[in-house]
Amino acid sequence: MKSVVTKLTVLPILAMCVGCGETTAKAVGVAPQKMADALHVVLEADRTVYTRHVVNRLQNQEGVIKASEYWKDEKALPLPAQMFRMGSELAAEKDAGFTYALLSLWPVNKQNAPVTDVEKEGLEYIASNVGSNFYSEESLGGQQYFTAIYPDTAVAEACVACHNQHKDSPRDDFKLGEVMGGVVVRIPL
Amino acid sequence: MRAFVGWFLALSVALGLSAYLARAITVGDRRLFLPGDTSSGHHQIEERCELCHSESFSDRETIQASCVDCHATELDEVDDSHPRSKFTDPRNSDRVAILDARYCVTCHREHAPDATGAMGLTLPEDYCFHCHQDVGEERETHVGLPFDGCAASGCHNFHDNRSLYEDFLTRHGNDGDLLEAFRFAVLPSGERTLEALGIARMDAPNGSRWRPSARELSIWSNAIHARGGVNCSGCHAPTDRGEWSLGVPVAVCGECHEPQRAGFAASRHGMRWVAELDAMRPSRARLAMRETAPDGGLDCVSCHGEHVFDLAYAATEACLGCHSDEHSVAFEASPHARFEPAPGTSPEAVEKTGTDRITCATCHLPRVVGPGGRAYVEHNQNHNLRPNEKMIRDVCMDCHGLSFSIDALADRELIRRNFDRSPELHVPSIDWALGRVAPDSNSARRKDRED
């Protein structure tokens, strides 16, 4: 597993080295936090693009197609959170050496509530320390992990409205810009 | 001398036994080496040990790869509720330590007939308890329910819950027992690109052994292939082979009927053919078969008939010519078999509903809509059988409401009798689902939960 992580961490470094004008790329590792931060940037960017330029444009601006939790049955677009989860599951199938998930202290699906102590502590931390990330290590199934948790905020009115109205949501008072949950990135050490 | 004879005999027996076993494992009957009876899902291919044990002394990962090789597509199509990725996630490692659902064989051990139950499950039926023991905290209706009933009651399945998830239940919860309008997919009506053929244009070589009899000619010329411009050579000497043959392999039929070929290949009828074994035949079946069933290897003409390709025959009589289990035998006296369009129904209306009768195929080889919106007959008759809730969406709900369908499929005695009465038991899942959504608001529901 470590070799997989090493390979994963080396790739961005190689790219960075080229950018820095290095003539010889050196296979050096990247600190887990830097790796997790980089992954999160990509995850957040993809999610934002899908939310703004696919769901928001086609559903709210142009009225072409709606987004729905039951997107297959209703021949609709998957919700941004579902898109994120599907990507997470597909990545997990590749056994890429890291995992990520969207969790919340107030999940619609109870399976997305925090399970580990670090998840609980981290989600509470990012909810009460606006704009801050949370980093820690934890041992799960005999394996040590670096775990990073990033705030996931309500970027569109649709996020707030759906969560406040959903019958399985434990909260109905979310506001735009508020932290609704967290993206958890886990890297084995 | 006596010692020599003894050694000679022992050596001869050992050599003979070794030769016998070596022959058995290479070209003979490898079932000799089975460590126990195979499950109903795999018994047809049990001679091909390597299909599951792709390496000698296969480990769990190797076996898992074999499982995935055959079953991954289906699990993906049904939106597997418990995909492997759920259990490879480190946050679920505590659960995996109790029930390692990363591997199919954790729940579906093979060669364990005494431990194997419905769906090939080799675990006690209350396995849901391991991860969902606190379900009562979320669902008041579930407090005190026995965990061996989660999947056995018609409420949940481990993999396929497309007809059982809560929003689906509430959307269709108030449908009546019998729908006012049926919703069968309508098959495309013969858009022919070739000119219809008559006997005079038959192209089997004169004087050859391929020349058909007068009876065969008559059947062909009145049947669908001649009407659609398909000559003898179209099936008996396809252009990519050039040579004439009496038999028509499934693969040749599949050149024009690909979705049907693919369905057959994925079915219990075609399972041995795909595994490159001699084709499945009634005498190999574990299900009850008629003694009079023709015991030939199954291919397209087994059900459709040579040259005639009678779809009506294939839809019921062909099935009942072999299958003799109680459900099959009871079909002809069942309400389904006696169904007729209401008096005065116009041919146009019959065509619009897609059927004028209910057959074995209506439920077991249903019409489905494929890519591009084109309907075809799903030839994998096992596709919707297990768990039987798979039938709800694609079959039962063409005519019946969801609640009626769930109840009927949970009533084992009713299935055995081929649905000769209304269901006598009721699965409460829809009632519970409707109770959660109406008429209160989100806040009110939450308040109830907190109280």
Interface residues (C-beta under 8 A of the other chain):
Chain A: E69 Y70 K72 D73 S88 E89 L90 A92 E93 D95 T99 A101 K110 V115 T116 E119 L140 G141 Q143 Y145 N164 Q165 H166 K167 S169 P170 D172 V184 R186 P188
Chain B: D79 P83 R84 S85 K86 T88 D89 P90 R91 N92 S93 D94 V96 A97 E138 D167 F168 R436 V437 N442 S443 R445 R446
